[in-house]
Amino acid sequence: MQTYLSYPQLFLFAYDRQIPSSEEGNGKEWDALRDRLQIQREANQPGDRDYLFQNPDGQGFYLRYGVGDTQSLMVALMPHSDETSQITLLSRFRQTLDVSANLGKTWLILGYVNSRSDSAHFQAAHAAYQGFYPSKAVPAFHPSKLLNCSLYEVRESPQDGKNPDPELEVILICICPSKSALKRVTDLYAEWLWLFLHRHEIGSAYRNSQRIKTALEEQGIFRPSSILSELPQLLPASWENLQNLPNLQSQWSQNRLILAHHHAGLTGLETQREALTTSLRNYEKRLNRIQEQLKDEIATSDLKVWVEFRDYIAPQYQAELEQQWRGFKMGLQRQEQSLKDIAVVLKRAQQQERDRRLENAIAAAAMGVGTSTASAISGTEAISKLSLSESPSEVTPTQMGFNYGLVLFVSLFLGILFAGVSWMGLNRWRSPR
């Protein structure tokens, strides 16, 4: 297979989102790349200026652009002349551009062959990929057209919405029939900078949603026993016979904490859902803008791979995320309603417990008062009989006062003692069953 491509060029589009409170970031790697390319330090400041550089394999330009908390980097390399060059230089320069980007990267390989044959373009694209990744087998190519050039997207795994880490690195190969066609394609790089950004934002939102989903699954949100695990066993057929009230209160409080964590996860999932929707809308606007620029050459520019992403791949991510969010939301609403229902039972049980304790207290007090009264009457009668049997000279007022005081003290002690025993007994035998 041909291993040469006329005027091969390599574009790297890298996108990085700053992480709050993180001192270590990918910006330092980008600074190191700037130094390796021997570009002046002011290129470190995001802006809209291209900085040219020289490389043993060719020449190129470097651009950093910042919007909000997102940094965009574009680096391009092209040969010194338009003579046929070895594609292996792409692999060497790819290693030079080995930088991290948490939102994702898009590699764009361009070149031309003196042929309009689709098969010749396909063979050149295969050779370009092998020059880019010498150690990898060539995966599936998805073809489309751009200004009469063959544009291929390399997909190493099916984009069915179930890839756990989609869109982190995208590879595009564009093979043109002439150098003039290649030049017209490269004039669109400013549009690509934004189009690829929105694509990677979609992929990032989807990846983040899967991380949140995994975390919620680990918390057991999809398992019926994850929340309200012991509460049903603690609830009797009738709340009037409620038992284990302290245990139930403890379980209810714990499940409220679990529900709060699940709500936090749901909020995070909703944030990613909104971010994906916004990014998809921005992607569509940018693609429409490119199509508008090419409307007079629509016959040579179907942009199929980018249209497929807008119409098929990204909506799959969106639909899956929407389904997950709705499923979580409905599940949490049911769990929240269950806890509210149990809170009503708890309130009734607590009121019943207060009423029962008040009744027990009144009953115990009545028993204590009755015991004390009976003891006082009995003691008084005994002292009166003893006084009558003795002569008046033998019973002094001091003795009478002492005797009646002793009777009063004993009667009060017996009343309090009996009231306490009655209180404990009533609370034991009249507790909920």
C-alpha positions in Angstrom: 0.0 0.0 0.0 1.2 3.5 -0.7 3.0 5.1 2.2 3.3 8.6 0.8 0.9 11.4 0.7 1.3 14.8 -1.0 1.6 17.7 1.4 0.5 15.9 4.5 -0.7 18.1 7.3 -1.7 17.4 10.9 -4.0 19.5 13.0 -4.5 19.0 16.8 -7.6 20.5 18.4 -7.4 20.1 22.2 -10.0 21.3 24.7 -9.5 21.6 28.5 -11.8 22.7 31.2 -10.2 24.3 34.3 -11.0 22.4 37.5 -11.8 24.7 40.5 -9.4 24.6 43.4 -7.0 22.5 41.4 -3.4 23.8 41.2 -2.3 21.1 38.8 -3.8 21.5 35.4 -3.2 20.6 31.8 -2.3 24.3 31.2 1.2 23.4 32.4 1.5 20.7 29.7 0.4 23.2 27.1 3.1 25.7 28.3 5.7 22.9 28.0 4.5 22.2 24.5 4.9 26.0 23.7 8.4 25.8 24.9 9.2 22.7 22.9 7.9 24.4 19.8 10.1 27.4 20.7 7.2 29.9 20.6 7.4 33.2 22.5 5.8 33.2 26.0 3.0 35.6 25.2 1.4 32.7 23.3 0.6 31.4 26.7 -2.2 34.0 27.0 -5.4 32.9 25.3 -6.3 35.1 22.4 -7.0 34.9 18.7 -3.5 35.3 17.3 -1.6 32.6 15.4 2.1 32.0 16.4 4.3 30.5 13.7 7.0 28.0 14.5 9.6 25.9 12.7 10.1 22.2 13.1 12.6 19.8 11.5 9.7 18.1 9.8 8.0 21.2 8.6 6.4 24.5 9.8 3.2 25.3 11.6 1.2 27.6 13.7 0.0 27.6 17.3 -3.2 29.1 18.7 -4.7 29.2 22.2 -8.2 30.5 22.8 -10.1 30.8 26.0 -13.8 31.1 26.7 -14.9 31.1 30.3 -13.4 28.1 32.1 -12.5 26.3 28.8 -9.2 26.5 27.0 -8.9 25.6 23.4 -5.6 24.8 21.7 -4.9 24.3 18.0 -1.6 23.3 16.6 -0.9 22.6 12.9 2.1 21.2 11.1 2.7 21.1 7.4 5.8 20.2 5.3 8.3 22.9 4.1 7.2 22.2 0.5 4.4 20.5 -1.3 6.5 17.6 -2.4 5.4 14.1 -1.6 6.4 13.4 2.0 6.5 10.3 4.2 3.4 10.0 6.3 5.5 8.7 9.2 6.3 12.4 10.0 2.7 12.6 11.3 3.5 10.0 13.9 6.7 11.8 15.0 4.9 15.1 15.4 1.9 13.4 17.1 4.4 12.4 19.9 5.6 16.0 20.1 2.0 17.1 20.6 1.4 14.6 23.4 -0.6 16.8 25.8 -3.6 16.1 28.0 -7.1 17.6 27.5 -9.9 16.7 29.8 -12.7 17.6 27.4 -11.1 15.8 24.5 -9.0 16.1 21.4 -9.6 15.9 17.7 -6.9 15.0 15.3 -7.3 16.1 11.6 -5.0 14.6 9.0 -5.0 16.2 5.6 -3.2 15.6 2.3 -3.9 15.1 -1.4 -3.4 12.6 -4.1 -3.5 13.3 -7.8 -6.7 11.4 -8.3 -10.4 11.8 -7.9 -10.9 8.0 -7.4 -12.7 7.1 -4.2 -10.6 4.0 -3.9 -7.4 5.9 -4.2 -8.6 8.3 -1.5 -9.6 5.4 0.7 -6.2 3.7 0.3 -4.4 7.0 1.0 -6.5 7.5 4.2 -5.6 4.0 5.4 -1.9 4.7 4.8 -2.3 8.0 6.6 -3.8 6.3 9.6 -1.0 3.7 9.7 1.5 6.5 9.5 -0.3 8.2 12.4 -0.6 5.0 14.5 2.0 2.5 13.2 1.2 -0.1 15.9 -2.5 -0.1 15.5 -4.8 -2.0 13.1 -6.9 0.2 10.9 -10.4 0.5 12.3 -13.7 1.3 10.5 -13.8 4.5 8.4 -17.0 6.5 8.0 -16.9 8.5 4.7 -18.3 11.8 3.7 -17.5 14.7 1.3 -16.1 18.1 2.0 -15.4 20.5 -1.0 -14.9 17.5 -3.3 -12.5 15.9 -0.8 -13.0 12.6 0.9 -13.5 13.1 4.7 -13.3 10.0 6.9 -14.1 9.7 10.6 -12.3 6.9 12.4 -14.5 5.1 14.9 -12.7 2.6 17.0 -15.8 1.5 18.8 -19.5 1.7 17.9 -21.0 5.0 18.9 -24.2 3.6 20.3 -24.5 5.7 23.4 -23.1 2.9 25.6 -19.4 3.6 25.2 -18.3 4.5 28.7 -15.8 7.1 27.5 -17.0 8.4 24.1 -15.6 11.3 22.1 -12.5 11.7 24.2 -10.3 11.4 21.1 -11.7 11.8 17.5 -9.6 11.2 14.4 -10.6 12.7 11.0 -8.7 12.1 7.7 -9.3 14.3 4.7 -7.9 13.3 1.3 -8.2 15.9 -1.5 -7.8 15.5 -5.2 -5.5 18.6 -5.5 -3.5 21.1 -3.5 -6.0 23.9 -4.3 -8.8 21.8 -2.9 -6.7 21.1 0.2 -6.1 24.9 0.6 -9.8 25.6 0.6 -10.4 23.0 3.2 -7.8 24.3 5.6 -9.4 27.8 5.3 -12.2 26.4 7.5 -10.1 25.7 10.5 -11.6 28.6 12.6 -15.0 26.9 12.2 -13.6 23.6 13.1 -12.2 25.0 16.3 -15.7 25.7 17.6 -17.5 22.7 16.0 -15.1 20.3 17.6 -15.3 22.1 21.0 -19.1 21.7 21.1 -18.7 18.0 20.1 -16.3 17.4 23.0 -18.5 19.3 25.4 -21.3 16.9 24.5 -19.0 13.9 25.1 -17.8 15.4 28.4 -21.4 15.9 29.7 -22.2 12.3 28.8 -19.1 10.9 30.5 -19.8 12.9 33.6 -23.4 11.7 33.7 -22.1 8.1 33.5 -19.8 8.7 36.4 -22.7 10.1 38.5 -24.9 7.2 37.5 -22.2 4.7 38.5 -21.8 6.5 41.9 -25.5 6.4 42.5 -25.6 2.7 41.6 -22.8 2.1 44.1 -24.9 3.8 46.7 -27.6 1.4 45.8 -30.2 3.8 44.3 -31.4 1.2 41.8 -31.7 -1.5 44.5 -35.1 -1.6 46.3 -33.2 -2.3 49.6 -31.0 0.8 49.3 -33.5 2.9 51.0 -36.4 2.0 53.3 -34.6 -1.3 53.8 -35.8 -2.1 57.3 -38.8 0.3 57.5 -41.4 -2.0 56.0 -40.5 -4.8 58.6 -40.9 -2.3 61.4 -44.4 -1.2 60.3 -47.2 -3.3 61.6 -50.5 -3.8 59.9 -52.0 -1.2 62.1 -50.2 1.8 63.4 -52.0 1.7 66.7 -50.0 -1.4 67.4 -46.7 0.2 66.5 -43.6 -1.3 68.1 -39.9 -0.6 68.0 -40.6 3.1 67.8 -37.0 4.2 68.7 -35.6 1.8 66.0 -38.1 3.1 63.5 -37.2 6.7 64.2 -33.5 5.9 63.8 -34.1 4.1 60.5 -36.2 7.0 59.2 -33.4 9.5 60.0 -30.8 7.4 58.3 -32.9 7.1 55.2 -33.5 10.8 55.1 -29.7 11.2 54.8 -29.5 8.6 52.1 -32.2 10.4 50.2 -30.3 13.7 50.5 -27.3 12.1 48.9 -29.4 10.7 46.1 -30.9 14.2 45.5 -27.4 15.6 45.2 -26.6 13.0 42.5 -29.9 13.8 40.7 -29.0 17.5 40.7 -25.6 16.7 39.2 -27.2 14.5 36.6 -29.6 17.3 35.7 -26.7 19.8 35.3 -25.0 17.4 32.8 -28.4 17.0 31.0 -28.7 20.7 30.6 -25.0 21.1 29.5 -25.4 18.4 26.9 -28.6 20.0 25.5 -26.9 23.4 25.3 -23.8 22.0 23.7 -25.9 20.1 21.1 -27.7 23.3 20.3 -24.4 25.1 19.8 -23.0 22.3 17.7 -26.1 22.5 15.5 -25.7 26.2 15.1 -22.0 25.9 14.1 -22.7 23.1 11.7 -25.5 25.2 10.1 -23.1 28.1 9.7 -20.6 25.8 7.9 -23.3 24.5 5.7 -24.4 28.0 4.9 -20.8 28.9 3.8 -20.8 25.8 1.5 -24.3 26.2 0.2 -23.1 26.9 -3.3 -21.1 23.7 -3.3 -23.5 21.4 -1.5 -23.1 18.8 -4.2 -19.4 18.4 -3.2 -19.9 18.8 0.6 -22.4 16.4 2.3 -20.6 16.7 5.7 -22.1 13.3 6.5 -20.0 12.4 9.5 -20.8 15.7 11.2 -24.4 15.6 10.3 -24.6 12.0 11.6 -23.2 13.1 14.9 -25.8 15.9 15.1 -28.8 13.8 14.0 -27.9 10.3 15.4 -25.0 10.0 17.8 -25.5 13.0 20.0 -29.3 12.5 20.3 -28.6 9.0 21.5 -26.4 10.4 24.3 -29.1 12.9 25.1 -31.9 10.3 25.1 -30.0 8.0 27.4 -29.2 10.8 29.8 -32.8 12.0 29.7 -34.0 8.5 30.5 -31.6 8.1 33.4 -32.5 11.5 34.8 -36.3 10.8 34.6 -35.8 7.3 36.1 -33.8 8.7 39.0 -36.3 11.5 39.5 -39.3 9.2 39.6 -37.6 6.8 41.9 -36.6 9.5 44.4 -40.1 11.0 44.3 -41.5 7.5 45.3 -38.9 7.1 48.0 -39.6 10.7 49.3 -43.3 10.0 49.4 -42.7 6.8 51.3 -40.7 8.6 53.9 -43.4 11.3 54.1 -46.0 8.6 54.7 -43.8 7.0 57.4 -43.3 10.4 59.0 -47.1 10.6 59.4 -47.1 7.2 61.1 -44.3 8.3 63.3 -46.1 11.5 64.3 -49.2 9.6 65.2 -47.2 7.0 67.1 -45.3 9.7 69.0 -48.6 11.4 69.9 -50.0 8.1 71.0 -47.0 7.5 73.1 -47.3 10.9 74.8 -51.0 10.3 75.4 -50.2 6.8 76.9 -47.5 8.1 79.2 -49.8 10.9 80.4 -52.6 8.4 81.1 -50.1 6.2 82.9 -48.8 9.1 84.9 -52.4 10.1 86.0 -53.2 6.5 86.9 -50.0 6.1 88.8 -50.5 9.4 90.6 -54.1 8.4 91.5 -52.9 5.1 92.9 -50.2 6.8 94.8 -52.6 9.3 96.3 -55.0 6.5 97.1 -52.3 4.5 98.8 -51.0 7.6 100.7 -54.6 8.5 101.9 -55.4 4.9 102.9 -52.1 4.7 104.9 -52.7 8.0 106.6 -56.3 7.1 107.6 -55.2 3.7 108.9 -52.3 5.2 110.8 -54.4 8.0 112.3 -57.1 5.5 113.5 -54.4 3.4 115.1 -52.9 6.3 117.0 -56.4 7.5 118.0 -57.2 4.0 119.5 -53.9 3.9 121.2 -54.5 7.3 122.7 -57.9 6.4 124.1 -56.5 3.3 125.8 -54.0 5.3 127.7 -54.6 7.8 130.4 -54.5 11.5 129.4 -51.5 12.1 131.6 -49.4 9.6 129.7 -50.0 11.1 126.3 -48.3 14.5 125.8 -48.8 16.9 122.9 -45.2 16.3 121.7 -45.8 12.6 121.5 -49.1 13.1 119.6 -47.4 15.4 117.1 -44.5 13.0 116.6 -46.9 10.1 116.1 -49.1 12.0 113.5 -45.9 13.3 111.8 -44.6 9.8 111.5 -47.9 8.6 110.1 -47.9 11.4 107.5 -44.3 10.7 106.4 -44.9 6.9 106.1 -48.1 7.5 104.2 -46.4 9.9 101.8 -43.5 7.5 101.3 -45.8 4.6 100.6 -47.8 6.7 98.2 -44.7 7.8 96.2 -43.3 4.3 96.2 -46.5 2.8 95.0 -46.9 5.5 92.4 -43.4 4.8 91.0 -44.0 1.0 90.9 -47.4 1.6 89.2 -45.7 4.0 86.7 -43.1 1.4 85.7 -45.7 -1.4 85.6 -48.1 0.6 83.5 -45.4 1.6 81.0 -44.4 -2.0 80.7 -47.7 -3.7 80.4 -49.5 -0.8 78.5 -46.7 -0.2 76.0 -47.4 -0.6 72.2 -47.5 -4.1 70.8 
